[in-house]
Amino acid sequence: MKRVSPIVAPVLAWCVAGALCAVVGAGVAGAAEARPCVADRPTMHIHATGTAQAAPDTLRIGFRVVTTHETPTGALDANARSLNDARDAVERARLEDGAVTTGGLRIVAERDSRVRDGRTVMGDIVRYVVTSELHVRTSKTELAGEILQSAVRAGVNTIDWVEFTVADTDALRRAAIADAAKRAARDAATLAQASDQNLGAPRLMRVHSQDFRPMMREARAMMFDGAGEGGVAPEFSPGLVTVNVTLEVQYDISPR
């Protein structure tokens, strides 16, 4: 797992019994906040942003199959055939059991329209449109191009999204928190030494925010116009999945 050094913003708060704490953020010109003290001795506040990254181990793809017919039964039958063909084609890629699922069936009646006296008037039903969804979740990320090509050849006409992510996002989040905590402790020690203070134990530790960034790849069926018989499957080079966590730590301090 590769990590990127976080951005750390140390904040020093001097507390006096029965008074207010003046909190100043480093690097923010003129930024200050007065708030009640939570202790009768000085404290130091550190805000650190930790980052953890990992290579993706999970591939998620969302497909749609859209069919039309002049009758609802005809549209449903055509969609069922195309969806089954696409599912069978994707499953032939030797994926894990349960990697391919379906859902999201919708049927819409489309009507003709004309403008009369400046208003649009809806006419008779001209066709029915049926949309179904096919979802793929697999650990075989290297098969992304093959899966896309197989689905399009079998009748899929819309690719909503392609996502490279990690199965255990909690582990990546914990790594980011640990990274932020180490940086916070290091900067607290540096700040205490520079201000001639003794650094005490942490009084408060709080995770303020989390930013999870899977690698998204947008794709549409038109990308695969040449991926029919004899076509070449598209190749993907996903980057790293990133989690950023912002941590606040409050330490007791005392003059040396």
C-alpha positions as CSV (number, residue, x, y, z in Angstrom):
1,M,0.0,0.0,0.0
2,K,1.4,3.3,-1.0
3,R,0.8,6.5,1.0
4,V,1.1,10.1,0.2
5,S,2.3,12.5,2.9
6,P,-0.7,14.5,4.3
7,I,-1.2,18.2,4.6
8,V,-0.9,19.1,8.2
9,A,-2.3,22.4,9.7
10,P,-1.2,22.8,13.3
11,V,-3.3,24.9,15.6
12,L,-2.2,26.1,19.0
13,A,-4.8,27.0,21.6
14,W,-3.8,28.7,24.9
15,C,-6.4,28.1,27.6
16,V,-6.7,30.0,30.9
17,A,-9.1,29.0,33.6
18,G,-12.4,30.9,33.3
19,A,-11.3,32.6,30.1
20,L,-11.7,32.1,26.4
21,C,-9.4,30.1,24.1
22,A,-7.8,32.1,21.2
23,V,-7.4,29.6,18.3
24,V,-5.3,30.5,15.3
25,G,-4.9,28.3,12.2
26,A,-1.5,28.2,10.7
27,G,-1.3,29.5,7.2
28,V,-4.6,31.4,7.3
29,A,-4.0,35.1,7.5
30,G,-6.0,36.7,10.2
31,A,-8.0,33.6,11.0
32,A,-8.9,33.4,14.7
33,E,-11.7,32.0,16.8
34,A,-12.7,32.6,20.4
35,R,-14.4,29.8,22.3
36,P,-14.8,28.6,25.9
37,C,-11.9,26.5,27.3
38,V,-12.5,22.9,28.0
39,A,-9.7,22.7,30.5
40,D,-7.9,24.8,33.2
41,R,-4.5,24.4,31.5
42,P,-3.1,25.1,28.1
43,T,-3.9,22.8,25.2
44,M,-2.6,22.4,21.7
45,H,-4.9,21.6,18.7
46,I,-3.5,19.8,15.6
47,H,-5.5,19.2,12.4
48,A,-3.9,16.7,10.0
49,T,-5.1,15.2,6.8
50,G,-3.9,11.7,6.2
51,T,-4.0,9.9,2.8
52,A,-3.9,6.2,2.0
53,Q,-3.8,4.7,-1.4
54,A,-4.1,1.2,-2.8
55,A,-4.3,-0.6,-6.2
56,P,-7.9,-1.5,-7.0
57,D,-9.0,-5.1,-6.5
58,T,-12.6,-4.8,-7.5
59,L,-14.3,-4.0,-10.8
60,R,-17.9,-2.7,-11.0
61,I,-19.7,-2.1,-14.3
62,G,-23.3,-0.9,-14.9
63,F,-25.0,-1.9,-18.2
64,R,-28.4,-1.1,-19.6
65,V,-30.4,-3.0,-22.3
66,V,-33.0,-0.8,-24.1
67,T,-35.5,-2.3,-26.5
68,T,-38.5,-0.9,-28.4
69,H,-41.6,-2.4,-30.0
70,E,-45.1,-1.3,-31.0
71,T,-46.6,-3.5,-28.2
72,P,-45.6,-3.8,-24.6
73,T,-45.3,-7.6,-24.8
74,G,-43.1,-7.3,-27.8
75,A,-40.8,-4.8,-26.1
76,L,-40.6,-7.0,-23.0
77,D,-39.9,-10.1,-24.9
78,A,-37.1,-8.4,-27.0
79,N,-35.6,-7.0,-23.8
80,A,-35.6,-10.4,-22.0
81,R,-33.8,-12.0,-24.9
82,S,-31.2,-9.3,-25.2
83,L,-30.6,-9.2,-21.4
84,N,-30.3,-13.0,-21.2
85,D,-27.8,-13.0,-24.1
86,A,-25.8,-10.3,-22.5
87,R,-25.7,-12.0,-19.1
88,D,-24.7,-15.3,-20.6
89,A,-21.9,-13.6,-22.6
90,V,-20.5,-11.8,-19.5
91,E,-20.7,-15.0,-17.4
92,R,-18.6,-16.8,-20.0
93,A,-15.7,-14.6,-18.9
94,R,-15.2,-17.0,-16.0
95,L,-16.3,-14.7,-13.2
96,E,-17.1,-15.6,-9.6
97,D,-20.5,-17.0,-8.7
98,G,-22.9,-14.1,-8.1
99,A,-20.7,-11.6,-10.0
100,V,-23.5,-10.8,-12.5
101,T,-26.9,-9.5,-11.4
102,T,-29.9,-8.0,-13.1
103,G,-32.6,-5.5,-12.0
104,G,-34.2,-2.1,-12.6
105,L,-36.8,-3.1,-15.2
106,R,-38.8,-0.1,-16.6
107,I,-41.4,0.2,-19.4
108,V,-42.4,3.5,-20.9
109,A,-45.1,4.3,-23.5
110,E,-43.9,6.9,-26.1
111,R,-46.5,9.0,-27.9
112,D,-46.3,11.1,-31.0
113,S,-46.8,14.8,-30.6
114,R,-47.7,17.9,-32.6
115,V,-48.0,21.6,-32.0
116,R,-51.5,23.1,-32.1
117,D,-52.2,26.7,-31.3
118,G,-48.7,27.1,-29.9
119,R,-49.1,24.1,-27.5
120,T,-47.7,20.6,-27.7
121,V,-50.5,18.0,-28.0
122,M,-49.8,14.4,-27.2
123,G,-51.2,11.9,-29.7
124,D,-51.4,8.1,-29.8
125,I,-48.9,5.6,-28.4
126,V,-46.3,4.9,-31.1
127,R,-44.0,2.4,-29.3
128,Y,-43.1,1.0,-25.9
129,V,-39.5,1.3,-24.5
130,V,-38.2,-1.3,-22.1
131,T,-35.0,-0.7,-20.1
132,S,-33.3,-3.3,-17.9
133,E,-30.1,-3.2,-16.0
134,L,-27.1,-5.6,-15.8
135,H,-24.6,-5.2,-13.0
136,V,-21.1,-6.8,-12.7
137,R,-18.9,-6.9,-9.6
138,T,-15.8,-9.0,-9.8
139,S,-12.2,-9.2,-8.4
140,K,-10.9,-9.9,-11.9
141,T,-10.2,-6.3,-12.8
142,E,-8.0,-7.4,-15.7
143,L,-11.1,-8.6,-17.6
144,A,-12.7,-5.2,-17.8
145,G,-12.2,-4.8,-21.6
146,E,-13.3,-8.4,-22.3
147,I,-16.4,-8.0,-20.2
148,L,-17.4,-4.8,-22.0
149,Q,-16.7,-6.2,-25.4
150,S,-18.7,-9.4,-24.7
151,A,-21.7,-7.4,-23.4
152,V,-21.8,-5.0,-26.3
153,R,-21.6,-7.9,-28.8
154,A,-24.5,-9.7,-27.1
155,G,-26.9,-6.7,-27.2
156,V,-26.0,-4.2,-24.5
157,N,-26.5,-0.7,-25.9
158,T,-25.7,1.5,-22.9
159,I,-22.7,1.4,-20.5
160,D,-23.5,3.6,-17.6
161,W,-20.2,3.4,-15.6
162,V,-17.0,1.5,-15.1
163,E,-15.5,1.7,-11.6
164,F,-12.3,0.4,-10.1
165,T,-12.4,0.3,-6.3
166,V,-11.3,-1.8,-3.3
167,A,-13.4,-4.5,-1.6
168,D,-12.2,-3.5,1.9
169,T,-12.7,0.3,2.1
170,D,-12.6,0.1,5.9
171,A,-9.0,-1.1,5.8
172,L,-8.0,1.8,3.6
173,R,-9.8,4.2,5.8
174,R,-8.0,2.9,8.9
175,A,-4.7,3.3,7.1
176,A,-5.5,6.9,6.4
177,I,-6.5,7.6,10.0
178,A,-3.2,6.0,11.2
179,D,-1.3,8.0,8.8
180,A,-3.0,11.2,10.0
181,A,-2.4,10.3,13.6
182,K,1.3,9.8,13.1
183,R,1.6,13.1,11.3
184,A,-0.4,14.9,14.0
185,A,1.9,13.5,16.7
186,R,5.0,14.5,14.8
187,D,3.8,18.0,14.2
188,A,2.6,18.4,17.8
189,A,6.1,17.5,19.0
190,T,7.7,19.9,16.6
191,L,5.3,22.7,17.6
192,A,5.8,22.0,21.3
193,Q,9.6,22.1,21.0
194,A,9.5,25.3,18.9
195,S,7.2,27.0,21.5
196,D,9.2,25.7,24.5
197,Q,6.4,23.6,25.8
198,N,6.1,20.1,27.3
199,L,3.7,17.9,25.3
200,G,1.3,15.9,27.3
201,A,-1.1,13.1,26.5
202,P,-3.9,13.5,23.9
203,R,-7.1,14.9,25.4
204,L,-9.3,14.6,22.3
205,M,-9.0,12.7,19.0
206,R,-11.7,13.3,16.4
207,V,-12.2,12.3,12.8
208,H,-13.8,15.2,11.0
209,S,-14.1,14.2,7.4
210,Q,-13.5,11.4,4.9
211,D,-13.0,11.6,1.1
212,F,-13.2,8.2,-0.7
213,R,-12.2,8.3,-4.4
214,P,-12.7,5.2,-6.5
215,M,-11.4,5.3,-10.0
216,M,-14.3,6.0,-12.4
217,R,-14.2,5.4,-16.1
218,E,-17.1,6.6,-18.2
219,A,-17.9,4.5,-21.2
220,R,-20.6,4.4,-23.9
221,A,-21.6,1.8,-26.4
222,M,-20.4,4.0,-29.3
223,M,-16.8,3.4,-28.1
224,F,-17.2,-0.2,-29.3
225,D,-18.4,0.4,-32.9
226,G,-15.3,-1.5,-34.0
227,A,-15.4,-4.1,-31.3
228,G,-17.6,-6.6,-33.3
229,E,-16.3,-9.7,-34.9
230,G,-12.5,-9.3,-35.1
231,G,-12.5,-6.2,-33.0
232,V,-10.1,-5.5,-30.2
233,A,-11.3,-5.3,-26.6
234,P,-10.6,-1.9,-25.0
235,E,-7.8,-1.7,-22.4
236,F,-8.0,0.0,-19.1
237,S,-5.1,1.3,-16.9
238,P,-6.8,2.2,-13.6
239,G,-5.0,4.4,-11.1
240,L,-4.9,4.1,-7.3
241,V,-7.9,4.3,-5.1
242,T,-7.5,7.1,-2.6
243,V,-8.9,7.8,0.9
244,N,-8.3,11.1,2.6
245,V,-9.2,11.6,6.3
246,T,-9.0,14.8,8.4
247,L,-8.1,14.3,12.1
248,E,-8.2,16.7,15.0
249,V,-6.1,16.0,18.1
250,Q,-6.0,18.1,21.2
251,Y,-2.9,17.7,23.5
252,D,-2.2,19.0,27.0
253,I,0.8,21.3,27.2
254,S,2.8,23.0,29.9
255,P,5.7,25.5,30.0
256,R,9.1,24.1,30.3
